[in-house]
Amino acid sequence: MGVEGTLEYLSDLLSSKKRKKKQTQTVALKIRMDCEGCARKVKQVLSGVKGAKSVDVDLKQQKATVTGYVEAKKVLKAAQSTKKKVELWPYVPYTTVANPYVSQAYDKKAPPNMVRRVPDTATISETTVDDRYVQIFSDENPNACSIM
């Protein structure tokens, strides 16, 4: 191998540590789309993002998914250039949320079996059920309503 080969090997080894290889990411966006033309326009714009390998647009769910060597900020900025209402995909499967029935997580417009992503600090005490209604039918309350 010799001295030259050894030096070349060491320089390649050192230079590879300096360069970070980008990881493949999947960025999901919620985009307001009304028709096939809107979906086509969004797909064309997102396909133009540097590093995008595949773009999937679901008109029914109002969702666009970009996969490739992309950054979420760049994809979001490109999607906003279409002048449509855009946000990162806010929904997660309800099985991954600690308290999926907290008032902040429930969303009527969410796809089936999905809830809004909420921070873990949300507690069950933040539900929409008021304690007064629970106390009316309590067995410990002597003035409670008894329906038989």
Residue pairs with C-beta under 8 A, 6 or more apart in sequence:
1 9
22 51
22 69
23 69
24 53
24 67
24 68
24 69
25 67
25 68
25 69
25 70
25 71
25 72
26 65
26 66
26 67
27 65
27 66
27 67
27 70
27 72
27 75
27 76
27 88
28 63
28 64
28 65
28 66
28 88
28 89
29 63
29 64
29 65
29 66
29 75
29 76
29 79
29 86
29 87
29 88
29 89
30 62
30 63
30 86
30 87
30 88
30 89
30 90
30 91
31 42
31 62
31 63
31 64
31 79
31 82
31 84
31 85
31 86
32 62
32 84
32 85
32 86
33 39
33 42
33 57
33 59
33 62
33 84
35 59
36 59
38 59
38 84
39 57
39 59
41 82
42 57
42 64
42 79
42 82
42 84
43 55
43 57
43 64
45 78
45 79
45 81
45 82
46 52
46 55
46 57
46 64
46 66
46 75
46 78
46 79
47 55
48 78
49 66
49 68
49 70
49 74
49 75
49 78
50 70
50 74
51 68
51 69
51 70
52 66
52 67
52 68
52 70
52 75
53 67
53 68
53 69
54 66
54 67
54 68
55 64
55 65
55 66
55 67
56 64
56 65
56 67
57 63
57 64
57 65
58 64
58 65
61 111
63 89
64 79
66 75
72 88
76 86
76 88
79 86
80 86
90 107
90 116
90 117
91 107
91 110
91 111
91 114
91 115
91 116
91 117
92 114
92 115
92 116
92 117
93 113
93 114
93 115
94 100
94 105
94 113
94 114
94 115
95 113
97 105
97 115
97 117
97 118
98 120
99 105
99 118
99 122
99 123
99 124
100 106
100 115
101 124
101 127
102 118
102 122
102 123
102 124
102 126
102 127
103 126
103 127
103 128
104 116
104 118
104 122
104 126
105 115
105 116
105 118
105 122
106 115
106 116
107 115
107 116
110 116
135 141
135 144
136 144
136 145
137 144
137 145
138 144
